[in-house]
Amino acid sequence: MKEVNGIPVLGMGTWKMGENRSKHEQELSSLRYGLDHGMTLIDTAEMYGEGKSESLISEAIQGYDRSKLYIVDKVLPWNAGQDSFMDSLKGSLSRLKTDYIDLYLLHWRGEIPLEETIQLFEEAQREGLIRNWGVSNFDTDDMRELLSIKGGDRCLVDQCLYHLGSRGVEYDLLPFLKDRGIGFMAYCPLAMGGRLRASMLENRSVLSIAENHGITPMQVLLAFTLSQDDVISIPKASNPIHMKENIETLNISLTPQEKAMLNKVFPSPNHKVALDMQ
């Protein structure tokens, strides 16, 4: 699988997983199906189910070689200061039942100064508790500020919402990150549901492309983000069938004509758009 900054371009998101006991076995089976088929990147956050997602992951990865996995976790902004950071990090490590986190992200900007959070990230790195750090939901101006701070240039990744129907990051954020060697991780590449997702899945161009490749409309959405250079996609798949479809999408290549069809109905903006978070 291709990589961006040492991270696989396709991973497993776990938002809202681990919260419903009736779905536990299905979600566990989905994660293990992914692990058994080469999916080593797993994304979570202390916020997801108040730690239940992390606990689900710890159960799923038992028996697998930890050194071959890449776990991404996130600290809440109010826990990203001197008073709470280490307790928060150690809580996540305990729930994950692992000695380290591969990539630890600031979930979004809060009131705590970025200088303080960067210092704590670096301290955690020195102690071997995290391997790398990054941010989430940072727009271009946020990234400029981050990079102006001592140590800010060691940010590995910015994780933001990105999918076919929400392409605002293409205008300035993606080029900004690429120029500086910072990876971009797309959460919700299949959209969050509701009318927007329905409008994409029912779109004639999307349906036509799906028919051309013998795939589902959902796979077309994922193929779109996977076709972007230097973008990592972390769709959620809470059952093995969807996990299998996600993995199979790695083998789908959209033609220039198909990309043009998608660009026509879901165009990239030609002006600055506020960062989308939902």
N, C-alpha and C positions, 0 to 999 in steps of 0.2 A: 504494500500500500504506500502511496506517496505520502510525504511528510512536509510540514511547514514548521520550521524551527525545532525539528526533532519530534514533532507531534503528528500522529496519524491524521489524515484529512477527514476521516469519518470516525465518529465515536458514538457513545451511548449516553443520551441525556436521561435524567431521572427525576425531573420536576414532577411533583404530585405522586411519585411512586413511594410505596412503603406506608402510605397513610391509611389504606383500607385493608383490614385483615382478610376480607373475603377474596381479595385479589393477590394475596401474598404469593401463593404457589405459582400463579401465572406470571407474575412479575419476576419472580426468582428464575423460572424456566426461561423467560425471555433473555435476561442478563446472561445466564449460563449458555444459552444457545449462541449468543454473540461471542462470548469468551471462547467457546469451542470452535468458532469459525473466524478467528483472527481479529476480533474486535477487542483491542487492548485499552482504548481510551474510554474512560468513564467520567462523567461530569456530575457533580453534586453540589450541595451547599448546606451549611448548618441551618439555614432558613427552611429548607424543603422538609415539610412535615415535622418541623422542630427536631430534626436529627433522625427522623425515621428513615429517610432516604439513605443516609450514611449507614444505618444499621442494616438495611436491606443489602446494600453493597457488600458489607463485611461478611454477610452470610453467603452471598453469591460467589465471592472470590476465594472462599476457603478451599484449599486443595490446589489452587493455581499458583504458578510461580510469580510471586509479587514483583520480582525484578523485571518481568516482562510486561507489567501493567503500567498504565499512565493515568493516575487519579488526579482529577482537578476538583478542588473544593473552594468554597468562598466564605469569607468572613463578613458579617454584617457591619455596616458603617459605624454603628454605635459601639461595636466591640473592637474597633480597629485602632484603639488608643492604648496608652500605657496601662490603664487600670484593668482592662478586660482582655486584651489581645491574647496573651499567653494562655489564660484559662480557656478562652474560646477555641484556640488552636488545639490545645491538649484534649478538650472535650471532643472535637472532631476526630482526632487521632484515636481516642478511646473507642468511639462508636464504630469507626472504620476497622478497628483492631489492626492497625498498621503503625510502623515506627516513623513513617514520613509521608508527606504529601508531595506529589511531583510538581504540581503547580497550584499555588494558593493565590486567590484573587480577592481584591476589594470589591464587594458585590455592587456597590454604587457609591457615589460621593455622599459624604455626610458632613457633620460639623467639625470633625477632628482634622487638624491640619495634615496635609499630605506628607509633609516632612516627618512628622511623628510616625505615621504608618509605614513609610519607607524604611525608617530606622528599625522598626519592629520586624518588618519583613527580612531585613538583612541580618538582624540578630537571630531570627529563627533559622535562616540559612546557615549561619555559622555553627549553630547547635545541631545541624543535621535534621531538623524537624520538617523543613521544606527544601525542595531542590531548586525551584524557581518561583517567581512571583509575577503577578500581573494585575490587571484591573478589568472591570466589567461596567458597561453602560457609560463609558467615557467618550464624549464627543471630541471633535478636533481641538476646540479651545481647551478642554480639560487635559488633553494629551500634551498640548503645548506647555501648559502650566506644569504638568508632571515632569516633563523632560527638562524644564528649567531648574528643577530642584536637584541637589546633589544626590546621585544614586538613581535618579529617575530613569536614566537611560538604560538601566538594567531590567526594565519592564519587558517581559517576554511576549505578552499577549494582551489584546483588548477584546473582550467578549461582549458582543452586542446582538440585538435582534436583527435578523436579516432573512428575507425570503423574497420570492418573486413579486409579491404584492407590496413589499416595503423595501425599496431600493435606495433610500436617501443616503445611506453610507457610501454609495458609489460616487457621489458628487465630490466629496473632499476627504472623508475619513479614510477610506480604503487607500487612495493614492498617498495620503500623508503617512500612514503606517508602513506601506510598502517601501517608500523612499527611505525610511528609517530602520528597516529590518525588523519591525514589530509584527508579529503574527496577528491575524484576525480570526476569531472564533465565532461562528454564527449559531446563536441559540434560536429555537423555534423556526428552523428552516422550512417546516411544513405549515407554518402559521399556527395560531393558537386555537383555531376553531371559529365558530360563528359564521356570520354572513361573508366576511372576507375570504375565509378558506373555501366556503361553498362557491363563491363567485369564481375562484381560481379553478377549483376541481370541475366545475360545470362549464368552464370556458371552452368554446369550440376549438381553439388552437391547441389548448392543453389536451383535450380529448383526441384530437387528430394525431398529435405527437405520440400520445400513449398507444393509440392503435398502430401507428407505424412501427413501434418497437415491441409491441405485445406486452406492455407493462401497464401499471395502474396510473391514474392521474397523479396520485400522491408521489409516485416515483419520478414523475416528470418534475415536480416541484423540487425534489431532492437533487435530481440530475442537474437542475439549474444552478444551485449553489455549489455543487461539486465541480461544475464546469468553470467556476471562477478561479483565477490564479490566486494562490496564497490565502485561500479561505479554508478553514476547518469547519465542518458541519457536525452538530451534535443533536440529531433528532431523538426524541423520545420514542421508544417502542416498548409498550407494556405487555406485548404478547409475542410469542415466537414467530407467528406468521408475519407480523409487521417487521420484526427484526430481520427475518430472512429477506424480505423485500428491500429493506434498507441496504443490506450487504450486497444484494444482486445489482443494485443501482450503480455500484462502483464500475460495473462493466458496460454501462450505458454512456454513449457519446452522442451528444446532441450535434446535429449538422449545423453549418452556418445558416442554412435556410430556416431550420427550426428555431435557432436562436433569434433570427430576425422576426419570425412569427411572434415569439414571446415578447420581444422588445416592442413590437407594434401595439400589443394589447396591454402590456404592463411595462410602460417605458421607464427608463432611468431618468431621474429629474435633471433638469438643466440649470438648477439653482439650489441654494442651500435649503435643506429641510431639517427641521428639528429632529433630534434622535428619537426614534420610535422605541418604546419599551413595552408595548402590548398590542 
